[in-house]
């Protein structure tokens, strides 16, 4: 319950809560990967200057921009797929 109050209004907090809710039947490894993806996305979007409101209203565009960033950073396609899946799960 503490996390809910701490992260109220926080996009990253909302994403992590959604992953916890949606991944109850998934392995701990998958859940951990998805949580890491949400955290990485949240750090990237802050560095890219994207507001919580913008990402909420333009989630697909934001995820595509992040995937392009990951690709240009030299991340493998399979890792990008896992990270995008986690991010999409977190964004709902």
LOKOL-920597 format. One record per residue: residue in one letter; chain; x, y, z of N, C-alpha, C, CB in turn. Coordinates in nm, 3 decimals, always signed. Each point is the difference from the previous one (the first is absolute). Glycine has a CB too. Layout:
BEGIN
> res/chain/n_east/n_north/n_up/ca_east/ca_north/ca_up/c_east/c_north/c_up/cb_east/cb_north/cb_up
> A/A/X/Y/Z/X/Y/Z/X/Y/Z/X/Y/Z
...
END
This chain:
BEGIN
> res/chain/n_east/n_north/n_up/ca_east/ca_north/ca_up/c_east/c_north/c_up/cb_east/cb_north/cb_up
> X/A/+0.082/-0.119/+0.000/-0.082/+0.119/+0.000/+0.087/+0.126/+0.000/-0.181/-0.126/+0.120
> X/A/+0.296/+0.118/-0.058/+0.091/+0.115/+0.007/+0.038/+0.048/-0.140/+0.087/-0.083/+0.220
> X/A/-0.060/-0.012/-0.311/+0.040/+0.036/-0.136/-0.112/+0.077/-0.071/+0.149/-0.203/-0.009
> X/A/-0.273/+0.163/+0.035/-0.113/+0.068/-0.064/-0.002/+0.148/+0.035/-0.131/-0.214/+0.006
> X/A/+0.150/+0.247/+0.120/-0.002/+0.139/+0.043/+0.124/+0.074/-0.050/-0.132/-0.066/+0.202
> X/A/+0.245/+0.001/-0.195/+0.125/+0.062/-0.042/-0.002/+0.036/-0.148/+0.119/-0.128/+0.177
> X/A/-0.175/+0.042/-0.260/+0.007/+0.018/-0.145/-0.129/+0.053/-0.059/+0.164/-0.183/-0.006
> X/A/-0.251/+0.237/+0.088/-0.127/+0.052/-0.052/+0.030/+0.109/-0.104/-0.120/-0.053/+0.219
> X/A/+0.063/+0.039/-0.337/+0.023/+0.097/-0.106/+0.126/-0.027/-0.081/-0.120/+0.163/+0.138
> X/A/+0.203/-0.253/-0.091/+0.125/-0.033/-0.068/-0.027/-0.104/-0.108/+0.132/+0.052/+0.208
> X/A/-0.091/-0.021/-0.329/-0.019/-0.093/-0.110/+0.075/-0.130/+0.026/-0.029/+0.192/-0.158
> X/A/+0.153/-0.181/+0.203/+0.079/-0.120/+0.030/-0.066/-0.086/+0.106/+0.205/+0.125/-0.061
> X/A/-0.259/-0.063/+0.163/-0.069/-0.074/+0.105/-0.125/-0.069/-0.051/+0.088/+0.161/+0.165
> X/A/-0.163/-0.091/-0.249/-0.120/-0.060/-0.060/+0.038/-0.120/-0.086/-0.115/+0.224/+0.003
> X/A/+0.222/-0.209/-0.079/+0.042/-0.109/-0.088/+0.039/-0.123/+0.082/+0.080/+0.168/-0.171
> X/A/-0.003/-0.147/+0.277/+0.042/-0.113/+0.083/-0.121/-0.068/+0.067/+0.220/+0.115/+0.041
> X/A/-0.318/-0.036/+0.002/-0.120/-0.059/+0.060/-0.076/-0.084/-0.102/-0.016/+0.195/+0.158
> X/A/+0.005/-0.147/-0.282/-0.069/-0.078/-0.104/+0.072/-0.131/-0.029/-0.084/+0.214/-0.100
> X/A/+0.218/-0.208/+0.097/+0.076/-0.123/-0.025/-0.027/-0.100/+0.112/+0.180/+0.131/-0.123
> X/A/-0.179/-0.084/+0.247/-0.027/-0.091/+0.112/-0.138/-0.063/-0.012/+0.150/+0.138/+0.146
> X/A/-0.249/-0.059/-0.186/-0.137/-0.050/-0.015/-0.012/-0.099/-0.116/-0.084/+0.214/+0.096
> X/A/+0.144/-0.182/-0.211/-0.017/-0.080/-0.120/+0.092/-0.122/-0.007/-0.070/+0.206/-0.112
> X/A/+0.173/-0.209/+0.192/+0.098/-0.108/-0.010/-0.008/-0.099/+0.115/+0.148/+0.156/-0.122
> X/A/-0.263/-0.164/+0.185/-0.015/-0.094/+0.113/+0.024/-0.145/-0.044/-0.164/+0.159/+0.106
> X/A/+0.128/-0.192/-0.228/+0.015/-0.138/-0.048/+0.129/-0.021/-0.078/-0.247/-0.016/-0.008
> X/A/+0.330/+0.117/-0.001/+0.127/-0.011/-0.073/+0.113/-0.035/+0.097/-0.080/+0.167/-0.173
> X/A/+0.191/-0.212/+0.119/+0.115/-0.036/+0.084/+0.061/+0.125/+0.065/+0.045/-0.200/-0.148
> X/A/+0.027/+0.178/+0.254/+0.069/+0.112/+0.066/+0.101/+0.064/-0.094/-0.030/-0.112/+0.222
> X/A/+0.090/+0.032/-0.309/+0.097/+0.052/-0.096/-0.066/+0.099/-0.097/+0.131/-0.216/+0.018
> X/A/-0.247/+0.177/-0.069/-0.075/+0.089/-0.091/-0.041/+0.127/+0.072/-0.084/-0.199/-0.128
> X/A/+0.030/+0.185/+0.248/-0.043/+0.115/+0.077/+0.118/+0.094/+0.026/-0.181/-0.139/+0.106
> X/A/+0.295/+0.083/-0.072/+0.121/+0.080/+0.025/+0.043/+0.074/-0.127/+0.072/-0.164/+0.179
> X/A/-0.074/+0.095/-0.293/+0.035/+0.063/-0.127/-0.095/+0.114/-0.034/+0.095/-0.217/-0.080
> X/A/-0.223/+0.196/+0.101/-0.100/+0.102/-0.029/+0.017/+0.121/+0.093/-0.159/-0.179/-0.079
> X/A/+0.187/+0.154/+0.206/+0.021/+0.110/+0.094/+0.123/+0.082/-0.041/-0.105/-0.136/+0.187
> X/A/+0.211/+0.067/-0.228/+0.121/+0.068/-0.046/-0.030/+0.084/-0.124/+0.143/-0.187/+0.094
> X/A/-0.223/+0.132/-0.184/-0.036/+0.073/-0.123/-0.077/+0.127/+0.034/-0.007/-0.217/-0.128
> X/A/-0.085/+0.208/+0.223/-0.078/+0.118/+0.040/+0.090/+0.107/+0.059/-0.199/-0.146/+0.042
> X/A/+0.292/+0.103/+0.041/+0.093/+0.096/+0.061/+0.088/+0.064/-0.108/+0.001/-0.134/+0.214
> X/A/+0.048/+0.053/-0.306/+0.085/+0.053/-0.108/-0.076/+0.098/-0.088/+0.131/-0.212/+0.003
> X/A/-0.256/+0.178/-0.035/-0.083/+0.089/-0.081/-0.022/+0.132/+0.073/-0.112/-0.198/-0.106
> X/A/+0.083/+0.191/+0.234/-0.027/+0.121/+0.077/+0.123/+0.091/+0.005/-0.169/-0.127/+0.137
> X/A/+0.286/+0.069/-0.119/+0.124/+0.079/+0.000/+0.021/+0.064/-0.137/+0.101/-0.152/+0.175
> X/A/-0.119/+0.072/-0.281/+0.018/+0.051/-0.136/-0.096/+0.114/-0.030/+0.078/-0.225/-0.072
> X/A/-0.205/+0.208/+0.106/-0.099/+0.102/-0.035/+0.028/+0.130/+0.073/-0.170/-0.178/-0.042
> X/A/+0.223/+0.170/+0.164/+0.038/+0.122/+0.072/+0.118/+0.067/-0.070/-0.081/-0.099/+0.217
> X/A/+0.180/+0.020/-0.256/+0.116/+0.054/-0.072/-0.040/+0.059/-0.135/+0.145/-0.168/+0.115
> X/A/-0.246/+0.108/-0.179/-0.047/+0.048/-0.130/-0.094/+0.119/+0.014/+0.023/-0.232/-0.088
> X/A/-0.057/+0.268/+0.210/-0.085/+0.116/+0.024/-0.148/-0.026/-0.022/+0.190/+0.138/-0.066
> X/A/-0.231/-0.264/+0.074/-0.141/-0.035/-0.018/-0.071/+0.002/+0.136/+0.056/-0.141/-0.203
> X/A/-0.163/+0.215/+0.211/-0.074/+0.011/+0.126/-0.087/-0.123/+0.022/+0.001/+0.249/-0.021
> X/A/-0.044/-0.268/+0.148/-0.094/-0.107/+0.031/-0.124/+0.012/-0.087/+0.086/-0.010/+0.237
> X/A/-0.139/+0.132/-0.248/-0.122/+0.024/-0.077/+0.020/-0.037/-0.147/-0.062/+0.184/+0.159
> X/A/+0.174/-0.143/-0.216/+0.027/-0.029/-0.141/+0.004/-0.151/-0.024/+0.129/+0.215/-0.020
> X/A/-0.059/-0.287/+0.106/+0.012/-0.145/-0.018/-0.136/-0.067/+0.017/+0.237/+0.008/+0.083
> X/A/-0.316/+0.037/+0.014/-0.133/-0.059/+0.019/-0.088/+0.022/-0.124/+0.019/+0.039/+0.247
> X/A/-0.009/+0.078/-0.308/-0.082/+0.033/-0.116/+0.055/-0.057/-0.131/-0.069/+0.206/+0.118
> X/A/+0.198/-0.231/-0.123/+0.066/-0.047/-0.122/+0.087/-0.122/+0.031/-0.001/+0.234/-0.094
> X/A/-0.056/-0.334/+0.157/+0.079/-0.113/+0.046/+0.064/-0.078/-0.114/-0.150/-0.015/+0.197
> X/A/+0.076/-0.009/-0.305/+0.058/-0.076/-0.112/+0.119/+0.073/-0.062/-0.225/-0.099/-0.045
> X/A/+0.206/+0.227/+0.018/+0.108/+0.079/-0.058/+0.122/+0.002/+0.093/-0.170/+0.142/-0.122
> X/A/+0.145/-0.129/+0.251/+0.109/+0.005/+0.098/+0.077/-0.132/+0.003/-0.132/+0.163/+0.136
> X/A/+0.060/-0.275/-0.141/+0.066/-0.131/+0.002/+0.080/-0.021/-0.128/-0.184/-0.092/+0.144
> X/A/+0.130/+0.136/-0.258/+0.073/-0.013/-0.127/+0.128/+0.083/+0.005/-0.217/-0.037/-0.125
> X/A/+0.208/+0.158/+0.177/+0.120/+0.085/+0.012/+0.104/-0.066/+0.090/-0.141/+0.205/-0.035
> X/A/+0.095/-0.269/+0.143/+0.091/-0.068/+0.091/+0.065/-0.121/-0.068/-0.138/+0.076/+0.195
> X/A/+0.058/-0.151/-0.272/+0.054/-0.116/-0.071/+0.106/+0.042/-0.101/-0.219/-0.119/+0.030
> X/A/+0.196/+0.230/-0.099/+0.099/+0.052/-0.094/+0.127/+0.039/+0.075/-0.184/+0.083/-0.153
> X/A/+0.168/-0.020/+0.269/+0.115/+0.036/+0.083/+0.079/-0.125/+0.040/-0.125/+0.203/+0.086
> X/A/+0.053/-0.307/-0.045/+0.068/-0.125/+0.040/+0.076/-0.060/-0.117/-0.178/-0.041/+0.172
> X/A/+0.115/+0.042/-0.291/+0.064/-0.056/-0.119/+0.127/+0.077/-0.036/-0.224/-0.077/-0.083
> X/A/+0.217/+0.210/+0.088/+0.118/+0.080/-0.034/+0.107/-0.011/+0.108/-0.146/+0.159/-0.127
> X/A/+0.108/-0.206/+0.246/+0.097/-0.021/+0.108/+0.070/-0.135/-0.013/-0.139/+0.145/+0.148
> X/A/+0.097/-0.226/-0.247/+0.065/-0.128/-0.023/-0.058/-0.116/+0.079/+0.201/+0.127/-0.047
> X/A/-0.321/-0.110/+0.101/-0.065/-0.107/+0.075/-0.052/-0.104/-0.100/-0.065/+0.160/+0.189
> X/A/+0.074/-0.288/-0.153/-0.045/-0.106/-0.090/-0.152/+0.002/-0.016/+0.198/-0.140/+0.067
> X/A/-0.245/+0.087/-0.180/-0.143/-0.001/-0.030/-0.080/-0.077/+0.105/+0.056/+0.016/-0.243
> X/A/-0.002/-0.127/+0.290/-0.074/-0.079/+0.099/-0.013/+0.076/+0.132/+0.083/-0.211/-0.108
> X/A/+0.022/+0.282/+0.146/-0.007/+0.080/+0.123/-0.097/+0.116/-0.017/+0.237/-0.064/+0.055
> X/A/-0.233/+0.127/-0.172/-0.094/+0.109/-0.028/-0.144/-0.052/+0.009/+0.170/+0.114/-0.149
> X/A/-0.195/-0.232/+0.094/-0.134/-0.058/+0.005/-0.044/-0.020/+0.146/+0.041/-0.114/-0.221
> X/A/+0.045/+0.058/+0.303/-0.032/-0.022/+0.140/-0.026/+0.131/+0.072/+0.138/-0.207/-0.002
> X/A/-0.054/+0.306/-0.024/-0.016/+0.129/+0.068/-0.127/+0.071/-0.045/+0.250/+0.018/+0.019
> X/A/-0.280/-0.023/-0.148/-0.122/+0.064/-0.051/-0.123/-0.073/+0.056/+0.120/+0.072/-0.212
> X/A/-0.115/-0.204/+0.221/-0.113/-0.076/+0.056/-0.024/+0.041/+0.145/+0.052/-0.193/-0.154
> X/A/+0.054/+0.208/+0.231/-0.014/+0.043/+0.139/-0.055/+0.140/+0.011/+0.188/-0.147/+0.060
> X/A/-0.141/+0.234/-0.146/-0.047/+0.138/-0.001/-0.148/+0.007/-0.038/+0.231/+0.077/-0.059
> X/A/-0.270/-0.153/-0.041/-0.140/-0.004/-0.044/-0.089/-0.055/+0.112/+0.074/-0.030/-0.240
> X/A/-0.026/-0.071/+0.308/-0.075/-0.054/+0.113/-0.018/+0.106/+0.107/+0.090/-0.230/-0.048
> X/A/+0.015/+0.306/+0.074/-0.006/+0.106/+0.100/-0.089/+0.116/-0.038/+0.227/-0.066/+0.066
> X/A/-0.230/+0.098/-0.194/-0.083/+0.111/-0.046/-0.146/-0.040/-0.018/+0.201/+0.095/-0.112
> X/A/-0.225/-0.224/+0.113/-0.138/-0.049/-0.012/-0.036/-0.017/-0.139/-0.062/+0.109/+0.203
END
